[in-house]
Amino acid sequence: MLIISVGIMYLQSRYIQQSDYGYDKEVVLVGEIPGEYLNRREAIVGELSGISGIEGISISKFVLSSADNYMSWGRGEGEHHIQLACFPVDYRYLSVMGIKITEGRNFKPGDGDVYIFNEAARKKYPWMKVDEPATPGDYPVVGFCENIRFSSFRNNDAVEPMAFFIYGKDYADWDVWDANSILNIRVASGIDKVDMIHRLTEAAEKIAPGRDFKFRFMDEVIDQNYHQELRFTRQILLFSLIAIVLSMIGVFGLTLFESEYRRKEIGIRKIMGSSTGEILYMFTKRYFVMLVVCFVLAVPFGWWIGHDWLESFSDKTPIRAWVFVVSFLLVSLITVLTVTFQCWKNANENPVRSIKTE
């Protein structure tokens, strides 16, 4: 039951790691500009961009895909009211992240108070057009981009409207208390990202001595959003390992008792022509029947635990049949090896000796 549950959790963890996010998160490092240096953001970007192996740097308010929710904006009124997740960025952001424009244009230097919406927003609010306000009296839409994984797998981002937004004159005062401070650093393919973090840290120390820019892998930041689920998975895995060890001890003890109790029978069977393999099969068959019965009982409970855990995700993997097959084969293999290890000596013992002893 525990192994089946772990298998289902592994499927979801693998699904989270290997899904297409719609952007190149594998080649991105992130950092955070200390508050007192926010007025030097462009200078910092210029300094760090000179490091060999860096293809581009952008600044955003949040780390993409690292949270369940960001800023939620409601714009317009009546039938033209829209609700969106707003993600403030600079003009370089979509290029650095590798997010593709589907219509209109990308951000450019000098842009301010403009949107780029995802395709889910256009589908939900079909009146939105390029070079027109998102809603009457609102800021203009300069383009649309592909749907991406912008929040966690607890949400269905494929249908959630979101917009990248560049702060302009209307948000000039926000630089004081709510500025974009996240560095998104695109690293060239083939570059050692661990070494790059060291080089970035050294460069940042020259810019801001004694200040920590917290350079990390983007994957690492995203994984932190699932720490509760991953911790529960590790706990189930630990209990599974303990259960396997206890089961091996139990099977070992039962087999030891049975093989010693039936030594005379084994000797007689050997004299009558039974092979070692047949003797081992005789012992293994009994435990195999137990395994089948236990498997039938465990499947619904293991499925229920895994399915209940998956309910915390809106976007989740289907439960594959091979999880149950592999779980059964794994426990069967462990059991067979334990029985074989214990019975091998008695099955190969000289039958005359065992009968004489008995």
N, C-alpha and C positions, 0 to 999 in steps of 0.2 A: 504493500500500500504506500509506504513511504518512498520507495524507489519510483513508483509510477508518478507520485506527486512531484518529486524532484525532476523527473523527465519532462513533465509538462512545464514546470517553471524554467527549465533549461531552454525549451523551445521558445518561450516568450523572451527570455534574455537574449537568445541568439537572434530572434526576430528584431528586437530593438537595435542591436548592434549592426546588423547587416541590411536593414531596410534602406531604401533609397530616400534620403532626406531632401533631395532636390537641390543640394548644394554640396560643396567639397569640404566637408568638415574634417576629413582625414588629413588635410594639408594646412590646417589652420591652428595657430596658437593664439591664446588670449592672454591679456594682461589688464591691469587696472591702473589708471593714472591717479596718483595721490591728489586729494582735494586742493591743496595749495598750489598745484602745478597745472590746474585746468586752464588757466589763462595762457599757458604755453603749449597747448595741445599740438598746434601745427608745427611748432619748432621741434617737439618731441618726435612727431611722425617723420619729419625731415631727417633728424639725426638717426633714428632707427632704420629708416629706409635705405641708408647707405651701407648697411651690413650685407655682405655678400650672401646670396642665397634667399634673400627676401624679395618676393615678387610684388608685394603690395601691402599697404597698411590702411585700415579704415577705423573709424571711431563710431561706436554705437552706445546707446543707453543700457542695453541688456546684452547678455550672451544668448544667442539664438538657440532655441530648443532646450533651454536649461530650466524652465519653469512651467507651471501649469497655466499661469495667467500673467499678462503684462498690463499695460495701461488699456483700459476699456473706454472707448469714446462713443458717445452718442451724438449724432449730427442730424440736422434737419428736423422737420416736423411733418406730422400727418402721414400721408402715403409716401412721402419722400424721406422718411426718417430712416437712418442707417445706424447700425451698431457694429463696431469693429474693434479688433485688437490693434492698437497703434504701437509701432516699433520705430522710435526715432533713430536716425542714422545720419552719416555724412554722405556727400555725393559719391564717394568711392566705394561705398559698402557693397552694392550688388555685384560690381566687377570683382572685388576682392573675394567675395564668397562664391562666385561662379553661379549666380542666380540669373536665369535667362528671362529676357524681356519678350513677351508675346505680342504686344502691340504698343505703339507709341515709342517713347525714347527712354533711355536711362537718365539718371540724374546727371547734372553737369555742374561745374564750378559756378557759383553765384546763385544757384537755386535756393529758394527759401519759402517756407509755407506751401509746399507742394506734396502731393501723394503719388505713390505707385502702389496700386492695389493688386491683390492676387486674383486669380481667375474665379475662385469661389465667391468673391465679392461681386464680380461682374455678373455671375450667374444668378446670385440672389437679388441683386439690384440692377436689373438690365438697363435702366435709364442712364447709368454712368457712362460717359464717353471721354475719350482722350481730348485734352485741351479744353475741357469744360469743368465747372465746379462739380464736386461730388454730389452736393445738394445745393439748392438755391442759397446763395450767399456764403457758401463754404469755400474752402481752398480748391484750386484746380487739380485735376488728375493729369499727370504728364505721361502715364503709361500703365500697362498691366504686366504682371510677371506670372510665371508658372506657380502652381500651388506647391508649397514646400512644407516640410515638417518644422513649424515655427514654435510649437509648444511641446508638451510631453505626449506620450502615447495614451495618457488618460483622456485625451481629447481627440475628436475626429477633425483634424485640421483640413481635410479635403473639402469640408463644407462650411468651414468657419471663415467669415470675411476678416481680412487683415490688411494693413497698409503700412508700407515703409514711409516715413515722413521726415522731412528736413525742417528743423526749426528755423524760422525766419524772423522778421522784425517783430511779429506778434509775441515771440517768445524770447526776446533779447534779454529780459531780466532773469530768465531761467538759468543763465550761466552761473548765477550766484549760488543756487541751491539745488538745481535739478539738471545739471549738465550731462551731456554724453561723456562717459569716462572710460568705457571699455575699449581697449585696443584689440583689433582683430588682425592678425598677422598671417599673411599667406606665404608659405614656405615652398620653394621650388622642389619638384619631385627629385628623389634621390638624396636629399639633404638630411643629415642626422638631426632629428628634431630635439633630442636631448642636448646635443652639442649647441644647437641654435638657442635653446633656452639659457644655457650658460653664457653665450655671447650676448644675448639680449640683456641678461642681468648685469653683466659687466658694463655694457653701454649705458644702461639706466643708472647705474651707480655714479657714473661720471656726470650725468645730467642732474640727478637728484640724490646727492650723497646721503646714505642712511635711510632712504625710503624704499619700501618694498613694492614693486610693480606687480607681484603675484603672477608671474608668467607660468602658464600651465597648458597642457594639451586640451583642446576643445572637447575631445571625447571624455576626458576626465571630469570636466565641469558638467557635461551632460549626464554622465553616470551618477553623479552626486544627487541628481533629482530622483533617483530610484533606490536610494540607500535603504529605505524601509523594506521594500520588496526584496532587495538583494540580501539584506540581513535575515529575513524570514527564510529565504531559500537556503542560506548557509546553515541556519538552525535545523531545517528539515534534513539537509544533507548530513549534518552531524548525527542526528537521531537515527538516520538510515544506516550510517556506518556502525553505530553502537548496536543497532538491531541485528545487523549482519554478523558482527563479532559474537554476540550472544547466541544467535542461531547456530553459528559454526560450533561453538562450545557445546550447545545442546545436542546437535547432531553427532558430534564427535563422541560425547558421553554415551548416547544411546547406541551408537554403532559399536563402541568399545564393549559395552555390556552385552550386546547381542552377539557379537562375533566370538567373545569368550564363552558365552553360554552355549553357543551352537558349534563349538570346536569339533565335537565328536561327529555331529551331522556333516560338517564340512569335510572331515576326514573320510567318512563313508562315501560321500558324494564323489570325492576325488578318486577313491578306489574303484567306484562304479563307472568312472570314465569322464566325470565332469571336468571341464577345463577351468583355468583361473578366471577367464572372462565370464563364464557361466556362473561361477560362484559370486563374482562381483555383481553381475546382473541380478542375481537373486536378492542381494541386499539392496541394491539401488532401486529396484522396481517398487519396493514398498514405500520408499521415500518419494519416489516420483508421483505415486498416487496421491500422497499427502500434498505435494506441491501443486498438483492440478486442482485439488479441492480448495486449497488456500488461495490460489490464484483467482478462481471463480469468485470467492468471497471478497478478495481484496480489490478487484477491478472497480466495482461501483464506488467504493469508499475512496480509492485513489483518484478516480475521475472526479468525484465530488469535491475533494480538497483542491485539486488543480483548477477545476472549473470555477470554484468560488474565489480562488486567488486571482484568476484572470478577469473576474468581474470588475476589478478596480481599474482596468484598462478599457478605453473606448475602442482603440485600435489594437487588436490582438491576433495572435496566430491561431489557426485551427488546431485542435488536438489530434495528433497523428496516431494511426493505429500501431506504427512501429514502436512507439513508446511502451505499449503494453507487451508487445512481443519481446523487445529487448529486456524489459524488466523480468519477464518469466525466464528467458534464457540465461540471464545473469545469475538469478537465484538458483536455477537448476544447475548451472556450471559450478557454482560454489558448493552446492550440496553434493554433487557427484564427486568432485575433487576431495571433499572432506571424507565421504564414505570410502572412496577408493584408497585414500591415504591410510585410513585406519584398518581396512579389511585386507589390504594387500599382503601383509605378513602372514595372516592366518590362511589366506587363500593359496599361498605358495608353500606353506609348511608341509613337511613330509607327513602324509596321512597316517603312517604307521605310528609315528611319534605322538600325534594328537590322540589317536585311539588308545594307545598304550597308557598315556597320561590320564586320560579319562577313566 
